[in-house]
């Protein structure tokens, strides 16, 4: 069988690349080693976690009650196996959707492990043990990432007691106690899911802040909101030992700066200290594909590796490990392979944490602008000043916009609040077109909407906000 492009990996990077390349007239094959197409995102990442985040949020809200809205409920009952079925059905619907899209776009798809023999040749080891060869003009590696373990700690992730995000999406009952290591995106989202369902959740973080890449002001506010929901943080703290004990584990930890070691007995431990590029079994060394010092595949500005006809996108290359960043790279590479100009604007990739309130961020943080020596203006507005937020009792959080002091061009936008994941795209469009705070502030916003807080923040930069 001969193709224009063979794509190894069918996550958001790989499957989107396949569809776009097929739409552009190329003959495509996709090889996927898991039992389903869709990668981490659809099977054990973004989609199942959002299914549980939504269900657990509704449950927690119902438990708190709606008295303030004039609605009285009897105490809700949690049926964890049915909540898990909801999650499974979302996975099934989405992965089936990818199958359908492959068929619709005449893409050949193979379940099996892909190994690069040399440029132009991919060997597939199918699930039934048979091997066959795919010949191709180009190969795109889109094999994603796997959970990283804690360096220096001798513990195996068994996905039962000591889990990665994969295991934390499938507990059969609510743990009494859950220790989460890492206060990043996974630790925050999955820690909150199990906290809402009733677990005592302790998050241990090496650094002195949560969501460490976010704007510090946002991160501090977010921490408070999480603490208000019962999350216990141990910041500036390192784990020194994890020992399995009975049906659970004992986690030992101490301050990074030195001091007394503490221990906590827990039912489960979620290790969420980042992810590493997944390149095992791809035959990269034999094929001569060069890695960088972080173990990621080295690429040029057109996602081309050092070997002719071999490209790489998504979590296996540098940059943020985000499904939508991988998708953008997949589209760009498909366009390049079809003879077009593929491009990604890495300055306007939004980051979202799907907690409640949500966190969404784009462009530079205040700390980054200071480090770069850029003079900037800050416009901020709290949702307490927004009538829609008040009507919905969703006043937690604020919008913060950063604009260049000389040109007024918006350089960064940061939101913590209800609906932040949707609102951030207004700032993305503005920034993609190099817009200014005045462009944003002079745009009529529907009233009453949460988005008016973005407008007010823009007003706070170039003029004065109306409502504060
Ligand atoms: P992360 O990089 O977001 O956070 C890991 C955290 O662990 C950091 O704060 C780090 O300081 C801390 N840490 C590292 N070593 C530690 C140690 N020994 N002890 C205590 N803390 C330690 O990583 P993640 O949360 O595992 O997520 C992995 C990737 O998946 C990220 O790139 C993330 O963006 C992506 N992801 C994104 C979403 C989303 O977009 N909503 C959701 C889940 C995952």
Boltz pocket constraint, residues with backbone or C-beta under 6 A from the ligand:
constraints:
  - pocket:
      binder: B
      contacts: [[A, 150], [A, 151], [A, 181], [A, 182], [A, 183], [A, 184], [A, 185], [A, 186], [A, 187], [A, 189], [A, 204], [A, 205], [A, 206], [A, 207], [A, 209], [A, 210], [A, 211], [A, 212], [A, 237], [A, 238], [A, 239], [A, 271], [A, 272], [A, 273], [A, 274], [A, 275], [A, 320], [A, 321], [A, 322], [A, 351], [A, 352], [A, 353], [A, 354]]
      max_distance: 6.0
